[in-house]
Amino acid sequence: MISTKGRYALRVMVDLAEHREEGYIPLKDIALRQEVSKKYLEIIVKELVKGELVTGISGRGGGYRLCRAPREYTVGEILERMEGSLATVACLSQNAKPCKRADSCKTLPLWAEFNQLVHDFFYGKTLADLAESDLEK
């Protein structure tokens, strides 16, 4: 399940994509448009900056902006930055210890196939896809 933090991070990134021509966007403007508290968004953008997905400057004229073009971000990388692994079961996480039951596990192929579907879905969609679909409405 994707948490509020992950969902709001996507909303912040879409907002920045939609307003990228304006330069650095103040967090208060994003909070107002997205109807999310500025304080909560501060936590989210701090993680986005740490992950080098956005850059920020303080002071007058400050705010946040994308580091790359919207088409260069995948939804998967944004969600994994905020949520950690999107693996359905622990044994399929990237840094999981080898499972002693893997060779005999009857359900492992099911989980592996589901993980691949989730991965392909989220990594097959870009920030540009989200921003453009919103602009068409």
ChimeraX attribute file (.defattr): number of C-alpha atoms within 10 A of each C-alpha:
attribute: neighborCount
match mode: 1-to-1
recipient: residues
	/A:1	7
	/A:2	11
	/A:3	11
	/A:4	11
	/A:5	16
	/A:6	20
	/A:7	14
	/A:8	19
	/A:9	22
	/A:10	19
	/A:11	19
	/A:12	24
	/A:13	27
	/A:14	21
	/A:15	21
	/A:16	25
	/A:17	21
	/A:18	18
	/A:19	16
	/A:20	16
	/A:21	10
	/A:22	9
	/A:23	14
	/A:24	19
	/A:25	21
	/A:26	19
	/A:27	21
	/A:28	16
	/A:29	13
	/A:30	22
	/A:31	18
	/A:32	11
	/A:33	12
	/A:34	15
	/A:35	9
	/A:36	15
	/A:37	13
	/A:38	16
	/A:39	11
	/A:40	12
	/A:41	20
	/A:42	14
	/A:43	12
	/A:44	19
	/A:45	21
	/A:46	14
	/A:47	16
	/A:48	21
	/A:49	16
	/A:50	12
	/A:51	14
	/A:52	13
	/A:53	18
	/A:54	18
	/A:55	18
	/A:56	18
	/A:57	13
	/A:58	10
	/A:59	7
	/A:60	7
	/A:61	11
	/A:62	14
	/A:63	18
	/A:64	23
	/A:65	25
	/A:66	23
	/A:67	14
	/A:68	13
	/A:69	11
	/A:70	21
	/A:71	14
	/A:72	10
	/A:73	20
	/A:74	19
	/A:75	22
	/A:76	21
	/A:77	18
	/A:78	23
	/A:79	22
	/A:80	15
	/A:81	18
	/A:82	22
	/A:83	16
	/A:84	12
	/A:85	17
	/A:86	19
	/A:87	18
	/A:88	15
	/A:89	13
	/A:90	13
	/A:91	17
	/A:92	18
	/A:93	14
	/A:94	10
	/A:95	9
	/A:96	10
	/A:97	10
	/A:98	9
	/A:99	11
	/A:100	8
	/A:101	10
	/A:102	12
	/A:103	8
	/A:104	8
	/A:105	10
	/A:106	10
	/A:107	9
	/A:108	16
	/A:109	11
	/A:110	9
	/A:111	16
	/A:112	16
	/A:113	11
	/A:114	14
	/A:115	18
	/A:116	12
	/A:117	12
	/A:118	16
	/A:119	16
	/A:120	12
	/A:121	13
	/A:122	17
	/A:123	16
	/A:124	12
	/A:125	15
	/A:126	19
	/A:127	25
	/A:128	20
	/A:129	16
	/A:130	21
	/A:131	20
	/A:132	15
	/A:133	10
	/A:134	11
	/A:135	8
	/A:136	6
	/A:137	5
